[in-house]
Amino acid sequence: MTRYQRTDTWVGSQVDDSFVLLHIDAGNYVALNATATAIWDRLAAPQTVAEVVDALVVEFAVERSACEASVANCLEQMVQMRLVAPA
């Protein structure tokens, strides 16, 4: 099973209602919503999609199927943006 983790080229900070990440080398930035921030927080250490979903279902009291879809979509975008990568 694939584990994902943060890449080491981004640094971030909470700014108002968003978590903002800055690419160290390129200077690009991304603002994460609450769901993406929760996923980002869990990927400080390698995690499978199921492990992320397990944590978020408890934290946000959401249905598992809806959470799985949101996590899969968000992770796909994060991988494309090189925020996270398979560990």
Beta strands, then each sheet from edge to edge (+ up, - down):
strand 1: 3-6
strand 2: 10-15
strand 3: 18-23
strand 4: 29-32
strand 5: 47-48
strand 6: 84-86
sheet 1: 5+ 1- 6+
sheet 2: 2+ 3- 4+
end
